[in-house]
């Protein structure tokens, strides 16, 4: 099993990265929380990896922190939550906020994550509320999570039907027009303006 990968970042998208390790390029799927912290292409990068093995494929999921990987593994332990949905969950909510929501049993907030309905949100709480305590102690508070507004706005835009890459470009453009750290509502409005111009 591949548990760690380090090499040159050949390419990156909001879905995955390709890392050159000793002349071999590995595609690693990532959540948005990892994407926003990536260095520029051709820079050195190290990712903590979860290897998903099926009869017809071996898929790698990568994270910048041990906490994100631990959350991912907890998510896929929940009945009805596979690796792709777990990655989407981590893309739709900041890791620290996810921990907080499960700890506080905030089913309404969890249900608002793209791809998560009421029943899945309830299962996340029931099956993870006790297991997640160790992770909660090592996680930063939600307001300390970098680029949280950007992650939330991209998720909101994809929920409205925009493609992830299209939403990500709009958020970047909106951030460049807004001074300082824009709040969610302000960043969302500006991002929608960017998209309406295209």
N, C-alpha and C positions, 0 to 999 in steps of 0.2 A: 504493500500500500504506500502511495506517495503521501507524505504528511507535511512536506515543506519543499518549496521550490525557490531557487534564487538564480537570477540571470539578468540579461538585458531585455528591457521592455520594447519589443518589436512593434507592437501596435496595441491600441486600446479603444474600446467602445464602451457604451454604458452597459452592454451585455457581458462582454468578456475581454480578456487580454491574451496576447500571445507573448510568451517569454522564451527567449533563446537561452538554452542551457547546454553548453558544450556542443553547439551546432545542431541541436534538436529543438524545434519550436513546439512548445506545449500551449494548447488553448485552455485557459482557466476561466470559468464563469464566475462573475463577481456581482455583489449587490451594489447599489448606488452609493451606499455609505463608504465602501472601499474605493469606488471609482473617483469620488471627489477628492480623495487624498493621494491619488497616484502622481508620481513624478512625470516629467515630460518623456516622450518616446526616446529610446536609445539609452535612457538612464538605467542604472542598476536598480533592481527591485527584488524584494523577498516577500513571499506570501505563505501564510499558513494554509495548508490544503486539507480538504476532506475529499477522499476518493470514493466515488459511488460506482459500484460494480454491478452490472447487469449481464445477462447472457449475451446480449448483442452489442454492448458498449461499456467503455470505462470513461466516466465523466469526472472532471476535476472542478471543485468549487474552492475559490480562494478568498482569503481574508487577511487584513493587515493586523488584526489583533486576536489574541487567544479568546477574548470574551465573545467576539463575533462568531468565531468557529464554535465555541461552546453553546451559544444561543442557537446556531444553525442545527447542531446535533440534537439539542433539546426539541426544536421545532419538528424535525423529521421523525422524532419518536412519538409524536402525537398522531393518533389514528386519523387518516384522511389527509395528512400533510406530507407531501413528497418533497424532494430536493428543490424542484423548480418553484413550487409554491413558497417554500421556506425562504428561498432567495428573494422572491417578490415581496414577501413580508418585510425582510430586512431592507428592501429598497423603498418600501412604503412608509416606514416609520423609523426614527432614530433608535439605535440599539438601546440606549439608556431609557428612552421613553417606553419602548416595548417592555422592558423589565419592570418599569414603574406601573404600567397598565395592568400587567399580569399580577403584580404584587397587590395592587389596589383593587383588583378584580373589576376593572373598568371595561365592561363588555361593550358599551356603546362606542368607545374610542377604537377598540380592536375591530369592531364590525365595520368601521369606516375605512379600514385599510383595503385597497383594491384587491379583489380576489378572496376576501374573507367575509363570510356571512355570519349571521347570528349564531348558528349551530357550531361553526368552526371556532368562533370567538369563545363560546362557552367551553368547548373542549380544551382550548389552549389554557384557559384559567383553571379548569378542574384538574387537568393532567400535569400542569407545570407550576402551579402556585407554590408547592412545597419544594420542588426540585430547583427552582430558580433563585432561591435565597443566597446561595454561595456566590452566584454571578452578581447579584444585586449589590453585594458588599464591595465588589471590586470595580463596579461601573461608575463613571462620572455622573453627576446629576444631569437631567435633560437639558438645562440651559447651558451646560458646558459643552454640549456636543457641537463640534464645528460644522458649519454649513447646513445646519438643521433646516433653516428656512428654504434653502435651495432644494434639499431632498424632498421636503413636504410639497413645494410648489410643483416640482417635476411629477410627483405622484398625483397631485390634483389634476394637472394637465393631461396626463395619460388616462386618468379616470374620465376625463371629458372627451376622450377619443383621439387625442393627438399621439403621434408616434413618440417613443421614448427619446430618440435622438433629436427629433424636431423640438420637443419640449425642453431638452437639455440646452440646446443652442439658444432658444428663446430666453431661458433663465439667465444664461451667461450674458446675453445682450442687455437684458433688463438690469442686471446687477451693475454693468458698466455705466449705465445711465443714471443710476441712483447713487447718491453719496452716502457713505457709511453703511452700517448694517441695517438693511431694510427688513421690516417686519413681514410676516407671511402675506397679509392682505395687500400691502403696497407692492411687494414683489410679484404677486400673482396678477394684479391689475396691469403692471408694466409688462409682464411677460405676455399677457393676452394682447396687449397693444402691438408688441413685436410680431406676434403670430398673425394678427389682422393685416399687417402691412405686406405679408407675403402672398 
